[in-house]
Amino acid sequence: MDYRLDDIDRRIIYELMRDARNTSAPTIADAVGVSPGTIRNRIAQLEEHEIVRGYSAAVDFERAEGHLTNLYVCNAPVSERKSLAHEAGVIPGVVNVRELMTGRRNLHIVAVGADTEALRRITRALSKLGIEIEDETLVEAETSYAYGPFGPDDDRPASEATDFISLAGDANVVDVTVQADAPIVDRTLEEAVRDGVLDDDSLVIAIERDDQVLTPHGTTEIRRDDIVTVLSRKGKTDRVLDAFVAEEAAANG
């Protein structure tokens, strides 16, 4: 990294993630205690170093025109993952591509179609690229949140949940930052399920630790400050989050 974030940069990122459209430089400046000019200069630097890579609108396509949103969980050869992700992104209807640093399930692709036939067309296009689709499901709703650790202390939610996706049926996917005193800290995933800390209907599908994304196994130990992606098959989000937040915060949440 050739650019190191300071507290002002972190707060700017937090505010932009929270509501980029309605957050002005003077508003951020008032909150941080610096001049609007400083905020504008910092934003320009963050953009120049591609830390802030763009601004996008959160669109409910079902409300817009009754369109369907589909999540594809895919496998791509590690050596070709980046190029395949780029090629997938230009398929009409694809609106989001996430690359994961794992051997399998390393591409998550979100696409929108007017109907199931449109989604089948996208499925065929992905397959023609050589992308193996391991699983797919309709997305019911998606909500993004600002990254809590970059925000003011009194604004940080107890759960530190940073991203939440509701899937068709009751299932959902949530990203959560593991708190220091959480019940699951220093337990392996097998131990967490055995001890009743983690619901056996929940599946940890990715762990971000430092600058790496780990593929979870039963023997993987959860550590404080891990960012964990969890699939809850029955949608019991509160029960899932209880494992990763401090017991006091869970009791007050």
N, C-alpha and C positions, 0 to 999 in steps of 0.2 A: 504494500500500500504506500502510495506517495502523498497521501493526504490524510491527516489525522483529525478526527472529529473532536471538537471541544463541546462544552455544555451548550453554547449558543447554537452550534450546528445541530446537536441532538434535538434541542427544543424546536428548531425550525422544521426538522424532518417530522417530528411528532405533530406539529400543527398542520403541516401540509398533508400528512396522511389522514388527519382527523377531518379536514374539510378544506381542500386546496382551493375550491371555487370561491368560498366566502372568507378566506383568510388573507388579509392584506398585510403588506410589510409594516404599516403603522400598528396594526393589531398585534402582530408578533412582537414588535419592538416594545410596546407597552407591557406585554407579559414578561419579556426577558430583561427589560431595563436598559436597552441600547437604542441607538437612533435607527429610524427607518432606512437610512442610507446603508448602515452596517448590515441590516437584514438583506437588503437587495444585493449587496456585494457578496454576502455569504451564499445566497441562493444561486447567484451566477457561478460561484466557485464550485458548489455542489453539483450543478448541472455540467460544468466544464469537465469535472472529474468523473462524470457519469455515475455519481452516487445517487442523485435524483435523476432518474432516467426519463421521466415524462409524467404527464397528468392524464388520468382517464376518468370517464364517467361511469358510475355504477348504474347499469340499466337492467330493469326487470322486463325481459323480452316477452314473458307471458302476458304481462299487463299491456305492453306496447302493441302487440299484434297477435297474441295467443301463440307465440312461437315456443318451441321446446328447447331446453338446454340440456346437453348431455355431457357427462364426464367419462372420458376414456382413460383407463389405467393401462399403460402400454409398456412393452419391453423393446429396447433398442440396443444394438451392440454399442458398448461403451465408446469404442473408437469412432463411431458414427453418430453418437447421440446428439451432439451440437448441430451437425449439418442436417440431420433428420428433423430436429426440433424446428430449425429455420424453414425447411421445406413444408413441414406440417402447418406452420404459421401462415403460409400463403394460400392454403386451401380455402376457398370461399366458405364462410360459415364458422371457421375456427376463430375464437376470440381470445384464447389464453393457452399458453404452453408453459409448463413448469418442468425443468430438468432436475432430476434428483441424482445425487452421487451414489447410486447403488447399482448392483449388477442386474437386478430385475425390478420391474415396476418403476422404471427410472424416467418415464415420461408420463405426465398427467396433462391431458389435452381436454379443453372445454370447447364445445362447439354448439352453435345455435342453428336450428332448422325450422322451417315453417311447418313441417309435419314429419312423420316417421320415414317417409320416402326420402326426404332431404337428408335426414340423419344417416340413412342407409348409403346414400351417395357419398357422404363424408367418410363413413366406415370403409367403403371400397377404395376411396382415394388414399386413406391412411395405409391400408393393406398393400396397395400398389407401390408405395414408397419403401416397403420392406419393414414397416412397423408392425410388430405383433401386438394385437389388442388382447390383453388378458382378462379385462373386465370392463363393463360399461354400465352406467345407470343414469337415470334422469335426475337432474338437479332441481330440487323444489325451490330453494332460496340460497342466496350467498350474501354474507355480510362481512365486510372487512373492518378492522379496527386499527387505530393508531398504535404503534409499538410502545407499550406502557413504560418500560424503563427509560425511554427518552423524554417522557413527560414530567410535569411537576409531581412531587410526591403525593399531594393530596388528590390528584386526579387518577392515580393508578388503581385499577380495579383489583379487588382481592384475588381474583382467579388468575390475573395476568393472561387471560385468553386473548390471542392476537388475531385469530381468524376462525371463522365458523362457516361450514357449509352444510345445509340440510339436503339430504338425498331423498329420492322417491321412497315412499313408505315411511318408516320411523327412523331410519338410519341417518347419522350425520357424522361429519368429520370436523374435529376441532384441533387447533394448534394452541398449546399452553406452555408457558414457561414454568419450570419446576422451582418451587420456592424452597428455601434452605431447610425449613422445618416440616416439609411435607411428609406424610406417612410413607411414601414410596421411596424416598431418598435412601441410597445405599442398599436397596433391595434389588435383586434380579427380578425380571418379569415373572419367572416361574414362582419365586417366593411371594411376590405381590399378589398373584392369583391364589396361591395356596393359603395365604394368611387373610384373604378376604379384603385386601387393600384395593385391589383392582378387580372390577367386575369381569367375570369370564366371558361376558358378551362383548367386551371391549378388546380391540386389537390395536396395539402400538405398531404403526406402519412406517414410521421414520423418526429418527432422533438427530437433531442438529446440535453438535457439541463443538465449541470453539469454531473452527472454520471447516469442519467436516460434517457430512451427513452420513450417519451410520445405519446399516441395515439391522433392525432388531432381531434378536433371538431370545430363546427362553433364558439363556445364561447372561444376557446383557444386563448390566447393572445401571440403574437410573441415578444420575447425579444432580446436584443442585445446579440451577441455571441452564440445564438442558432445555431445548425447545422441542417438545414432543408432539408428534402428529398422531392423533388417536381416532380410530374408526369405532363408533358406538353403533352396533347393529340394531339396538332397540331404542336408540335416541335418548338414553338416560344421561344427559349432559351433566347435570349437577352431580350425579354419582361418579361420573368419570373425573370431573374437576376436583372432587374431594380428595382424590389420591395424590394430586400434584400441588395442592396448596397447603399452607400451614393450617393445623387443626383449628386454631383460634379464628383464622380468617374464614374457614369453611363454616364454622359455627355461627359466625356473624353475617355470612353472605346470604 
